[in-house]
């Protein structure tokens, strides 16, 4: 696989507003926030999407989820509530094919997945 944007962000080649990082994960603010708090949590090791990560390294998936919780704590939304979203592949809206979790909160988010029609 060729290098992706998130690998460049993790290495510091692309500027990012870093919220948290540890040995296995890297969290930074989304450049097009969809809520008052919108932070991306990326595993340092690249997997294409959630399914690939879950099959390839369940412990790393657990680390990503634990970092999402840590981000919620750091951002002051742990108690009020937050949403963690993984978009898996293009039809779901994934645009960077390096698995990442969106941590959203800081305001009422409304119902998720409501579809009229």
C-alpha positions in Angstrom: 0.0 0.0 0.0 1.2 3.5 -0.7 1.6 6.1 2.0 -1.6 7.9 3.1 -2.4 11.3 4.6 -2.7 10.0 8.2 0.8 8.4 8.1 2.1 11.8 7.1 0.2 13.5 9.9 1.6 11.0 12.5 5.1 11.7 11.3 4.6 15.4 11.6 4.9 16.1 7.9 1.3 17.5 7.8 0.3 19.9 10.5 -2.3 18.7 13.0 -3.9 19.9 16.2 -2.8 16.9 18.3 -5.1 16.0 21.2 -3.4 12.8 22.5 -0.9 10.2 21.4 0.7 7.1 22.8 2.7 4.1 21.5 -0.1 2.7 19.4 -2.6 5.5 18.6 -2.6 9.2 17.5 -5.5 11.6 18.0 -6.0 15.0 16.4 -8.8 17.4 15.5 -10.7 17.0 12.3 -10.1 19.8 9.9 -13.8 19.8 8.9 -15.5 19.3 12.3 -19.1 17.9 12.3 -19.6 18.8 16.0 -18.1 21.1 18.6 -15.7 18.3 19.5 -14.6 16.2 16.5 -11.3 14.3 17.0 -9.9 11.5 14.8 -8.3 8.5 16.5 -5.9 6.7 14.2 -3.8 3.6 14.9 -0.2 4.2 14.1 -0.1 0.9 12.3 -2.1 1.1 9.1 -5.2 -1.1 8.4 -7.5 -0.1 5.6 -10.8 -0.2 7.5 -12.5 -1.4 10.7 -13.1 -4.9 9.4 -9.4 -5.3 8.5 -8.3 -4.0 11.9 -10.7 -6.2 13.8 -9.5 -9.3 11.9 -5.8 -8.4 12.0 -5.2 -6.9 15.4 -8.0 -7.0 18.0 -5.8 -5.5 20.6 -5.0 -2.5 18.5 -8.8 -2.1 17.9 -9.1 -2.1 21.7 -6.4 0.5 21.9 -8.2 2.8 19.4 -11.4 2.5 21.5 -9.6 3.2 24.7 -8.0 6.3 23.1 -11.4 7.4 22.0 -12.5 7.3 25.7 -9.4 9.2 26.7 -10.1 11.9 24.1 -13.6 12.2 25.5 -12.2 12.7 29.0 -9.6 15.2 27.8 -12.2 17.2 25.9 -14.6 17.3 28.8 -17.4 15.2 27.2 -17.0 11.9 29.0 -19.9 12.5 31.3 -22.2 14.5 28.9 -21.9 11.9 26.2 -20.1 11.3 22.9 -20.3 9.3 19.7 -17.6 7.1 18.2 -18.0 6.4 14.5 -16.0 4.2 12.1 -16.8 4.7 8.4 -15.9 1.5 6.5 -15.2 1.9 2.8 -16.5 4.5 0.3 -20.3 3.9 0.6 -20.1 4.7 4.3 -18.1 7.9 3.6 -14.6 6.7 4.3 -12.2 9.0 2.3 -8.9 8.2 3.9 -8.3 4.4 3.7 -6.4 4.2 7.0 -8.9 3.1 9.7 -9.9 5.9 12.1 -12.5 6.6 14.7 -14.4 9.9 14.8 -15.0 11.1 18.4 -17.9 13.6 18.3 -19.6 15.5 21.1 -19.7 18.7 23.0 -23.3 19.4 22.0 -26.5 17.4 21.5 -25.9 15.3 18.4 -29.5 14.1 17.7 -30.5 10.7 16.5 -28.1 8.7 14.4 -29.1 7.0 11.2 -32.7 8.3 11.1 -33.8 7.9 7.5 -37.0 9.3 6.0 -38.2 8.2 2.6 
